[in-house]
Amino acid sequence: MKLCFLDNSLIPYTYNDLNSVNIRGGENAIINLSNELSKLGNNIDIYNNCKNTHIKNNVKWQNINHSNKDIIYDIAFTNNDIRLFNKIIAKKYVAFSHSIQSIEKFIRKGQLISYLKYKPKIVILGNYHNKNRNFFLKMFGKVNLQWAVDPLFLEMKLDEKTIENRAIFTSRRDRNLELLINIWKKKIFPKNQMIKLFTTPSDHIDNNYNIFARNFGDKISMAKDLLRSKVMLVPGHKGELYCIAAEEARELCIPIITLGIGSLSERVEHGVTGFIANNNEEFAYYTLKIFNDINLWKKLRNNLINLRGSKKWSTIASNLLNQL
């Protein structure tokens, strides 16, 4: 089949930017999905804000201003902006949504006319996403998917000897980092001053509370930081429809403690791969318990090791096509 992806993100990315710290969930999905769909024998064109035409793994990356209406695609995918379908012609249309939008905001963003014209199926990333997207905004059908992580997280070697007495937070700073810092300072650090917290760089770094900045380089640097960590602490956020950061930690067999805000309750199996706390007190309790109980930590880690590799982009690409 002839497929195309449309993305007007300001990030001028191609496959070669997969490990860049600037790549977010939507761009990450396009890179990995297009690569796997190409392996299945499909012809792929990607139109985004890359500067030069680039071909990698039989996927052609082009500037979005070079989109071509002389080609009729079997399926066109757009990342967040349905209006981009105006640039091409396709037999079927599919829209990725990585944010929660009310109908009012959907109309204000100029999406309505294109939505009614092209009638795209909407990719839904889980129960939280499904519940928070108005029925009208998925009335032309939906595709149920779960994202996977980049191959490098599947290929990283696990070594328990490198793990230190530290927790890590790798989500964006606006994903309730401040809430985590408050819990750490008030309820965790006073009870165990031997443990450390490494977070995405921000104004909250405070060595007096053992709060340090993690390496903010490429994804390989982040993965190495994750491998040195005993637990991931991530409260969650109402705007998070999937949280790829939690999936990366899971793939590296790091137990997760969360408040389950947004989609985080779907990324963790309570008591099996981590803990879902009902409040700040429970969040602190589970954090301290993991650091103080080596047998509990090993139990969670072994559960995660048994699950490792269960989500792959090749499976997700096949699942996507089967629903279209």
C-alpha positions in Angstrom: 0.0 0.0 0.0 0.9 3.6 -0.4 0.9 5.4 2.9 1.7 8.9 4.1 2.2 10.7 7.4 1.5 14.4 7.8 3.0 16.5 10.7 3.3 20.2 11.1 5.3 20.1 14.3 7.9 22.8 14.5 10.5 20.1 15.1 12.3 19.5 11.8 12.9 15.8 12.5 13.6 12.6 10.4 14.5 9.0 11.4 18.0 10.2 12.2 16.6 12.2 15.1 15.0 9.3 16.9 17.4 9.5 19.9 17.2 13.3 20.2 15.9 14.7 23.4 13.6 17.0 21.4 11.5 14.1 20.0 8.2 13.8 21.8 5.6 11.1 21.8 3.9 12.0 18.6 7.1 12.3 16.6 8.4 9.2 18.2 5.3 7.2 17.1 5.6 8.4 13.5 9.3 7.5 13.2 8.8 4.0 14.6 5.5 3.2 13.0 6.6 4.3 9.5 9.8 2.2 9.9 7.8 -0.9 10.8 5.1 -0.3 8.2 7.8 -0.1 5.6 9.2 -3.5 6.7 5.7 -4.9 6.0 6.1 -3.9 2.3 4.3 -0.6 2.3 5.6 2.5 0.5 5.8 5.4 2.9 6.0 9.2 2.4 6.4 11.5 5.4 5.7 15.2 5.1 6.8 17.4 8.0 9.1 20.4 8.6 12.4 18.7 7.7 14.5 20.9 5.6 15.8 18.4 3.0 14.4 15.3 1.3 15.8 12.2 3.1 15.3 8.5 2.5 15.9 6.0 5.3 14.7 2.4 5.4 12.6 2.9 2.3 10.7 5.8 4.0 10.9 9.1 2.2 11.0 12.2 4.4 10.0 15.5 2.7 9.2 19.0 3.6 5.4 19.5 4.1 5.4 22.2 1.4 6.3 19.5 -1.1 3.2 17.4 -0.6 1.7 16.1 -3.8 -1.9 15.8 -4.8 -1.0 13.9 -7.9 -0.5 10.8 -5.7 -3.5 8.9 -4.3 -2.5 7.3 -1.0 -4.3 4.3 0.4 -4.1 5.7 3.9 -3.1 9.1 5.2 -2.1 9.7 8.9 -2.0 13.1 10.5 -0.3 14.0 13.8 -2.7 16.2 15.8 -3.8 18.5 12.9 -6.7 17.2 10.7 -6.4 20.3 8.5 -3.2 18.8 7.0 -5.4 16.3 5.0 -6.1 19.2 2.6 -2.5 18.8 1.3 -3.0 15.3 -0.1 -5.6 12.8 -1.5 -6.2 9.5 0.2 -8.8 6.7 0.3 -8.7 6.5 4.1 -7.8 9.0 6.7 -6.5 8.4 10.3 -5.8 11.1 12.9 -3.4 10.7 15.9 -4.5 12.7 18.9 -2.0 13.4 21.7 -4.0 15.9 23.7 -7.4 16.2 25.4 -9.6 18.6 23.5 -13.1 19.8 24.2 -15.4 20.4 21.3 -15.1 24.2 21.9 -11.3 24.0 21.6 -11.5 21.6 18.7 -13.6 24.2 16.8 -11.4 27.1 17.9 -8.4 25.3 16.6 -10.1 25.2 13.2 -10.4 21.4 13.0 -14.1 21.0 12.5 -14.5 21.6 8.8 -11.7 19.2 7.9 -13.0 16.6 10.4 -16.4 16.6 8.8 -14.9 16.6 5.3 -12.4 13.7 5.7 -14.2 11.7 8.4 -11.0 10.3 9.9 -10.7 7.4 12.4 -9.2 8.6 15.6 -6.3 6.6 17.3 -7.2 6.1 20.9 -4.4 5.2 23.3 -6.3 3.7 26.2 -9.3 4.0 28.5 -8.4 7.4 29.9 -8.0 8.8 26.3 -11.3 7.2 25.3 -13.3 8.5 28.2 -11.9 12.0 27.8 -12.6 12.4 24.0 -16.1 13.4 23.3 -18.2 10.9 21.3 -18.7 13.4 18.5 -14.9 13.7 18.1 -14.6 9.9 17.4 -17.9 9.3 15.6 -16.3 8.2 12.4 -14.5 5.3 14.1 -11.6 4.8 16.4 -8.4 2.6 16.4 -7.3 1.2 19.7 -3.5 1.2 20.1 -0.8 1.3 22.7 2.6 2.9 22.0 5.9 1.0 22.4 9.3 2.3 23.2 12.4 2.9 20.9 14.4 -0.2 20.0 17.4 1.1 22.1 15.3 0.4 25.3 14.7 -3.2 24.2 18.4 -3.7 23.4 19.9 -2.2 26.6 21.6 -4.7 28.8 20.3 -4.9 32.4 22.9 -5.0 35.1 21.8 -5.0 38.7 25.3 -4.1 39.9 25.0 -0.6 38.4 21.8 0.3 40.3 22.2 3.0 42.9 20.0 4.1 45.8 18.2 6.7 43.8 14.8 7.5 42.2 14.3 9.2 38.8 11.7 11.4 37.0 12.2 11.7 33.2 8.9 13.3 32.2 8.6 16.9 31.2 8.8 19.5 34.0 5.2 20.6 33.5 4.0 17.0 34.2 3.6 17.6 37.9 7.3 17.7 38.8 6.5 20.4 41.4 4.0 18.0 43.1 6.7 15.3 43.2 9.3 17.7 44.7 6.8 18.7 47.4 6.2 15.1 48.4 9.9 14.3 48.3 10.8 17.3 50.6 8.0 16.9 53.1 7.3 13.2 53.3 10.2 11.1 51.8 13.6 12.8 52.3 13.0 13.5 56.0 12.6 9.8 56.7 15.5 8.6 54.6 18.3 11.0 53.8 20.4 8.4 52.1 18.4 8.2 48.9 18.6 10.6 46.0 16.1 11.9 43.4 17.3 12.7 39.8 14.8 14.8 37.8 14.5 16.6 34.5 16.5 19.8 34.9 14.4 22.6 36.5 14.5 25.3 39.1 13.6 22.6 41.7 17.1 21.1 41.8 18.1 21.3 45.5 21.2 19.4 46.7 20.2 20.1 50.3 17.3 17.6 49.7 19.4 15.2 47.5 17.5 16.5 44.4 19.8 16.5 41.4 19.5 17.0 37.6 19.6 13.9 35.5 21.6 13.9 32.3 19.7 15.9 29.7 21.4 14.7 26.5 20.1 12.2 24.0 18.0 9.2 24.8 21.0 7.0 25.3 22.1 9.2 28.1 18.6 9.1 29.6 18.5 5.3 29.3 21.8 5.0 31.2 20.4 7.2 33.9 17.4 5.0 34.1 19.5 1.9 34.4 21.2 3.3 37.5 17.9 4.0 39.2 16.0 1.8 41.6 12.5 3.3 41.1 10.7 5.8 38.9 8.6 8.4 40.7 6.0 9.9 38.4 2.7 11.3 39.8 1.1 11.6 36.4 -0.7 14.5 34.7 -4.2 15.0 33.4 -2.8 16.0 30.0 -0.9 12.7 29.6 -2.7 10.3 27.3 -0.1 7.6 27.4 3.2 8.6 29.1 6.0 7.1 27.1 8.4 7.9 30.0 6.7 5.3 32.1 6.9 2.7 29.3 10.6 3.4 28.9 11.1 2.7 32.7 9.0 -0.4 32.4 11.0 -1.8 29.6 14.2 -1.2 31.6 12.5 -3.1 34.5 12.3 -0.2 36.9 9.3 -0.3 39.3 7.1 2.8 39.1 5.3 4.7 41.8 2.5 7.0 40.6 -0.6 8.8 41.8 -2.3 7.4 38.7 -3.2 10.9 37.4 -4.2 10.9 33.7 -3.2 7.7 32.0 -0.6 6.6 34.6 -3.0 4.2 36.2 -2.9 2.3 33.0 0.9 2.1 32.8 1.3 0.4 36.2 -0.1 -2.8 37.5 -0.5 -2.2 41.3 1.7 -4.6 43.3 3.1 -6.2 40.2 5.1 -3.6 38.3 4.9 -0.8 40.9 2.3 0.9 43.0 -0.6 3.3 42.3 -1.0 5.5 45.4 -4.3 7.1 46.4 -2.7 10.2 47.9 0.6 11.9 48.7 1.0 9.9 52.0 0.7 6.6 50.2 3.0 7.8 47.5 5.7 8.5 50.1 5.0 5.2 51.9 5.4 3.1 48.8 8.6 5.0 47.8 10.2 4.4 51.2 9.0 0.8 51.3 10.7 0.0 48.0 14.0 1.5 49.2 13.8 -0.3 52.5 12.6 -3.7 51.4 15.0 -5.3 49.0 12.8 -8.4 48.6 9.9 -6.3 47.5 12.0 -4.5 45.0 13.4 -7.7 43.6 9.9 -9.1 43.3 8.7 -6.1 41.3 11.8 -6.1 39.2 11.5 -9.9 38.3 7.9 -9.3 37.3 9.1 -6.5 35.0 11.8 -8.7 33.5 9.2 -11.4 32.7 7.2 -8.7 30.8 10.2 -7.2 28.9 9.8 -7.1 25.2 6.1 -7.7 25.2 5.3 -4.4 23.4 7.1 -3.9 20.1 6.4 -1.4 17.3 6.2 -4.3 14.8 3.2 -5.7 16.6 1.6 -2.2 16.9 2.1 -1.6 13.2 0.3 -4.8 12.3 -2.4 -4.1 14.8 -2.9 -0.6 13.3 -3.4 -2.0 9.8 -5.7 -4.8 11.0 -8.1 -2.1 12.3 -8.2 -0.1 9.1 
